[in-house]
Amino acid sequence: MSLRRVFSTAGWSLLTFGFVSVLNTYRFVTVRHSLSLPGLKRPLRVAHLSDLHYGLFVGLGTIRRWVDATLHAKPDLIVITGDFLDSGFNVRSHPRLMAELGRLRAPLGVYAVWGNHDWTSLNTNRTRIRFAELLRVHGVRLINNAGLQVRDDLYLAGVDDWWFGMQDLDKALEGHEDGAVMLLAHNPDYLPHVPERVGLTLSGHTHGGQVRLPLLGPLKKRMTLSTIMQGWVRGTEIITSPAEGTPSVTPDGEALGFVSRGLGVTGVPVRLNCPAELVLLDLSPPGERTQE
């Protein structure tokens, strides 16, 4: 009876753990950070979405709640740092996703770059071109190795995925006229290649670890194989990276980046001690307070 009771207790504990973990998969928090950005002339609010992973574990209802929360925040600019899709998801379902993403609106626009799961899901040039066109029609502009002056004091650039794409930052920055430069790069491993003129790089990819176990730490750190992010996988912090062999934004030789925990999940429908997040960045000119 004692052994039976032990197994019974263990079984219920595992069921409870699984239930709580799955519930946490579909909960998210809106996290707000304030930061001064050299080159800005007036305040700017950026909504940063990352790692949607629409597919087996993330459906339209979940996407809808993320979009509603983004619109409620009234950002000036919306950016998505890749992984729209979970790997292997059926291409025929993309128009339904577009209907939700098409509701995203901001005065300065909605922009995005590819993530590694977008490359593996959209595994031909034809499907990637088709998906990019669907995004464009629905108001989301892909800026893989491209950029544009979204405001007189802000240039937004993007590079392709670190694992599967080809990055051309020179091309992405060639249109820079004046003001601050912000870069979208799905994988934070790209940070060491970011030069002085980029004031802030936004990334995702790591999911903050997705599952963070006591003592063992984040499981997804091993899954993502991120070489740079061994110490930064938690996300929701302004972090810095050594800009090896490049000019730097600080006397220490560091490039400034922000790594989001992301919104979706991949591999297993579980988050633990690592809630999904919609990030709001309130950016201001140096020496000024950010907008309330």
C-alpha positions as CSV (number, residue, x, y, z in Angstrom):
1,M,0.0,0.0,0.0
2,S,2.8,2.4,0.8
3,L,4.5,1.8,-2.6
4,R,1.1,2.2,-4.3
5,R,0.6,5.5,-2.5
6,V,4.0,6.7,-3.7
7,F,3.2,5.9,-7.3
8,S,-0.2,7.5,-7.0
9,T,1.2,10.7,-5.5
10,A,3.9,10.8,-8.2
11,G,1.3,10.3,-10.9
12,W,-0.9,13.1,-9.6
13,S,2.1,15.4,-9.3
14,L,3.1,14.7,-12.9
15,L,-0.5,15.4,-14.1
16,T,-0.7,18.6,-12.1
17,F,2.7,19.7,-13.5
18,G,1.6,19.0,-17.0
19,F,-1.7,20.8,-16.6
20,V,-0.1,23.9,-15.1
21,S,2.6,23.9,-17.8
22,V,0.1,23.6,-20.6
23,L,-2.0,26.4,-19.1
24,N,1.0,28.6,-19.0
25,T,1.6,28.0,-22.7
26,Y,-1.4,30.2,-23.5
27,R,-0.8,32.9,-20.9
28,F,1.2,36.0,-21.8
29,V,2.3,39.2,-20.2
30,T,2.7,42.6,-21.7
31,V,6.1,43.8,-20.6
32,R,7.2,47.5,-20.9
33,H,10.7,48.8,-21.0
34,S,12.1,52.3,-21.3
35,L,15.3,53.1,-23.0
36,S,17.1,56.1,-24.5
37,L,18.1,55.7,-28.1
38,P,20.8,57.9,-29.7
39,G,19.6,59.7,-32.7
40,L,15.9,60.0,-31.7
41,K,14.5,63.5,-31.6
42,R,11.2,62.6,-30.0
43,P,9.7,59.6,-28.1
44,L,8.7,56.4,-29.8
45,R,6.7,53.4,-28.7
46,V,7.6,50.1,-30.4
47,A,5.6,46.9,-30.0
48,H,7.9,43.9,-30.4
49,L,6.3,40.5,-31.2
50,S,8.4,37.4,-31.8
51,D,8.2,33.7,-32.3
52,L,4.5,33.3,-33.0
53,H,4.8,29.7,-34.1
54,Y,1.3,29.5,-35.6
55,G,0.7,25.8,-36.1
56,L,0.0,22.7,-34.1
57,F,0.2,24.3,-30.7
58,V,-0.8,27.9,-31.4
59,G,-4.1,28.6,-33.1
60,L,-6.0,31.6,-34.4
61,G,-7.6,32.4,-31.0
62,T,-4.2,32.8,-29.4
63,I,-2.9,35.0,-32.3
64,R,-6.1,37.1,-31.9
65,R,-5.4,37.8,-28.3
66,W,-1.9,38.9,-29.1
67,V,-3.1,41.2,-31.8
68,D,-5.8,42.7,-29.5
69,A,-3.2,43.4,-26.8
70,T,-0.8,45.0,-29.3
71,L,-3.5,47.3,-30.7
72,H,-4.6,48.2,-27.1
73,A,-1.1,49.5,-26.4
74,K,-1.3,52.0,-29.3
75,P,2.3,51.7,-30.5
76,D,3.9,54.0,-33.1
77,L,5.6,51.1,-34.7
78,I,5.1,47.3,-34.7
79,V,7.9,44.8,-35.4
80,I,7.9,41.0,-35.6
81,T,11.3,39.3,-35.3
82,G,10.5,36.0,-37.1
83,D,9.1,32.5,-36.7
84,F,5.6,33.3,-37.9
85,L,5.1,29.5,-38.4
86,D,5.9,26.3,-36.6
87,S,7.9,23.9,-38.8
88,G,5.9,21.6,-41.0
89,F,2.7,23.6,-40.8
90,N,0.2,23.2,-43.7
91,V,0.7,26.0,-46.3
92,R,-3.1,26.1,-47.0
93,S,-3.8,27.5,-43.5
94,H,-1.7,30.7,-44.0
95,P,-4.6,32.9,-45.2
96,R,-6.4,32.5,-41.9
97,L,-3.3,33.7,-40.1
98,M,-3.1,36.7,-42.4
99,A,-6.6,37.7,-41.5
100,E,-5.5,38.2,-37.9
101,L,-2.1,39.7,-38.7
102,G,-3.8,42.1,-41.1
103,R,-5.5,43.7,-38.1
104,L,-2.1,45.0,-36.9
105,R,-1.9,48.7,-37.5
106,A,0.5,51.4,-36.4
107,P,1.2,55.0,-37.6
108,L,4.7,54.0,-38.8
109,G,3.8,50.6,-40.1
110,V,4.3,46.9,-39.3
111,Y,7.6,45.3,-40.3
112,A,9.2,41.8,-39.9
113,V,12.0,39.5,-40.8
114,W,12.3,35.7,-41.3
115,G,13.1,33.3,-38.5
116,N,14.5,29.8,-38.8
117,H,11.1,28.1,-38.6
118,D,9.9,30.3,-41.4
119,W,12.7,28.9,-43.6
120,T,11.9,25.3,-42.7
121,S,8.2,25.7,-43.1
122,L,8.4,27.7,-46.3
123,N,11.0,25.4,-47.7
124,T,11.1,26.7,-51.3
125,N,11.6,30.1,-52.8
126,R,8.1,29.9,-54.3
127,T,6.4,29.4,-50.9
128,R,8.5,32.1,-49.3
129,I,7.7,34.6,-52.0
130,R,4.0,33.7,-51.7
131,F,4.0,34.1,-47.9
132,A,5.9,37.4,-48.2
133,E,3.3,38.7,-50.7
134,L,0.4,37.6,-48.4
135,L,2.1,39.5,-45.6
136,R,2.5,42.6,-47.8
137,V,-1.1,42.6,-48.9
138,H,-2.2,42.4,-45.3
139,G,0.0,45.3,-44.2
140,V,3.1,43.5,-42.8
141,R,6.3,44.3,-44.7
142,L,9.2,41.9,-44.8
143,I,12.6,43.7,-44.5
144,N,15.1,40.8,-44.9
145,N,18.4,42.5,-45.8
146,A,16.5,45.7,-46.4
147,G,15.6,48.9,-44.5
148,L,13.8,52.2,-44.7
149,Q,13.5,55.6,-43.1
150,V,10.2,55.1,-41.1
151,R,10.5,58.6,-39.5
152,D,12.8,61.5,-40.0
153,D,14.7,60.4,-36.9
154,L,14.4,56.6,-37.2
155,Y,15.8,54.1,-39.7
156,L,14.6,50.5,-39.4
157,A,16.6,47.7,-40.9
158,G,16.4,43.9,-40.9
159,V,18.5,40.9,-41.8
160,D,17.6,37.4,-42.8
161,D,17.8,34.4,-40.5
162,W,21.1,33.5,-39.0
163,W,20.8,29.7,-39.6
164,F,19.3,29.5,-43.0
165,G,19.4,32.9,-44.7
166,M,22.1,35.1,-46.0
167,Q,22.7,38.3,-44.0
168,D,23.6,41.5,-45.9
169,L,23.6,44.3,-43.3
170,D,25.4,46.7,-45.6
171,K,22.5,46.5,-48.0
172,A,20.0,46.8,-45.2
173,L,21.7,50.0,-44.0
174,E,22.4,51.7,-47.4
175,G,19.2,53.8,-47.3
176,H,20.0,55.3,-43.8
177,E,19.6,59.1,-44.0
178,D,19.5,60.4,-40.5
179,G,18.7,59.6,-36.9
180,A,18.6,56.4,-34.9
181,V,19.0,53.0,-36.4
182,M,17.1,50.0,-35.1
183,L,17.8,46.5,-36.5
184,L,15.6,43.3,-36.6
185,A,17.5,40.0,-36.4
186,H,15.7,36.9,-35.4
187,N,18.7,35.1,-33.8
188,P,20.7,37.0,-31.2
189,D,23.8,35.2,-32.4
190,Y,24.0,37.9,-35.0
191,L,24.8,40.5,-32.4
192,P,28.6,40.3,-32.7
193,H,28.3,41.4,-36.3
194,V,26.3,44.6,-35.5
195,P,28.3,47.8,-36.1
196,E,28.4,51.1,-34.2
197,R,25.8,52.9,-36.3
198,V,23.0,50.5,-35.1
199,G,21.6,51.8,-31.8
200,L,19.5,48.9,-30.9
201,T,19.0,45.3,-32.2
202,L,15.8,43.4,-31.5
203,S,15.8,39.6,-31.5
204,G,13.9,36.6,-30.3
205,H,14.5,32.9,-31.1
206,T,15.5,31.6,-27.6
207,H,11.9,31.7,-26.1
208,G,13.8,32.7,-22.9
209,G,14.4,28.9,-22.5
210,Q,10.6,28.1,-22.7
211,V,10.9,25.6,-19.8
212,R,13.1,26.7,-16.9
213,L,13.6,24.0,-14.4
214,P,15.0,24.5,-10.9
215,L,18.8,23.9,-10.8
216,L,18.8,22.7,-14.4
217,G,17.9,26.0,-15.9
218,P,16.4,26.6,-19.4
219,L,15.8,23.6,-21.6
220,K,15.5,25.5,-24.8
221,K,19.0,26.9,-24.4
222,R,20.1,23.5,-25.5
223,M,17.4,23.2,-28.2
224,T,18.3,26.5,-29.9
225,L,22.0,26.0,-29.8
226,S,22.5,29.7,-29.4
227,T,26.2,30.3,-29.0
228,I,25.9,33.9,-27.9
229,M,22.9,33.5,-25.6
230,Q,24.3,31.1,-23.0
231,G,24.1,33.8,-20.4
232,W,21.2,35.9,-21.8
233,V,18.6,33.3,-22.6
234,R,16.1,34.7,-20.1
235,G,15.3,37.8,-22.2
236,T,13.1,40.7,-21.1
237,E,16.3,42.6,-20.3
238,I,18.3,45.1,-22.2
239,I,21.5,43.1,-22.8
240,T,24.8,43.8,-24.5
241,S,27.0,41.8,-26.7
242,P,30.7,42.0,-27.6
243,A,31.0,43.5,-31.1
244,E,34.0,41.4,-32.1
245,G,36.0,43.0,-34.8
246,T,33.6,45.8,-35.4
247,P,33.1,49.4,-34.2
248,S,31.1,49.6,-31.1
249,V,28.3,51.8,-29.5
250,T,30.1,52.0,-26.2
251,P,33.7,52.5,-25.1
252,D,33.6,48.9,-23.9
253,G,33.2,47.6,-27.4
254,E,29.6,46.4,-27.0
255,A,26.5,46.4,-29.2
256,L,23.1,46.9,-27.6
257,G,20.4,44.3,-28.1
258,F,17.1,43.2,-26.7
259,V,16.0,39.6,-26.7
260,S,12.4,38.8,-26.3
261,R,11.0,35.6,-24.7
262,G,8.6,35.5,-27.6
263,L,4.9,34.6,-27.6
264,G,4.6,31.0,-29.0
265,V,6.1,27.6,-28.3
266,T,7.7,24.9,-30.3
267,G,8.7,21.3,-29.7
268,V,6.2,20.8,-26.8
269,P,3.2,23.0,-25.8
270,V,4.8,23.9,-22.5
271,R,6.1,27.0,-20.8
272,L,7.3,26.9,-17.2
273,N,8.8,29.8,-15.2
274,C,9.1,31.6,-18.5
275,P,5.9,33.4,-19.5
276,A,5.3,34.4,-23.1
277,E,5.6,38.2,-23.6
278,L,4.5,41.0,-25.7
279,V,7.2,43.7,-25.4
280,L,6.5,47.4,-25.5
281,L,9.7,49.5,-25.8
282,D,9.2,53.2,-24.9
283,L,12.2,54.8,-26.6
284,S,13.3,58.4,-26.0
285,P,16.1,60.8,-27.1
286,P,19.1,60.7,-24.7
287,G,18.5,62.9,-21.7
288,E,14.7,62.9,-22.0
289,R,12.0,60.9,-20.2
290,T,10.1,58.3,-22.1
291,Q,6.4,58.6,-22.8
292,E,4.0,57.5,-20.2
